[in-house]
């Protein structure tokens, strides 16, 4: 008799805990989904021509990156996305590949006869 009573209570308790955990997971998933929609909206704003909208988009992204809903990977990606836009006057770090490409394009410019020559104008 006691065993069935305790088993019933334990089963009810475990069922309630499982329901609460499932509800929290659903809620967190919905909140992350809304967070991602806001990230997309803010990113779209940063790509426009209007400077005020771009600034608003960058400010929104700065706020969204520190949200508890952002995972570490999300935060790193958003930081990479916003870094060039936040410091447009600073050159990007030079890599070995970009140096090779710049050197090759400089050599091509000199071989082509300098500035102002258009392809096919000879």
Secondary structure by P-SEA (a helix, b strand, c coil): caaaaaaaaaaaaaaaaaaaaaaaaaaaaaaaaaaaaaaaaaaaaaacccaaaaaaaaaaaaaaaacccccaaaaaaaaaaccccccccccccccaaaaaaaaaaaaaaaaacccccccccc
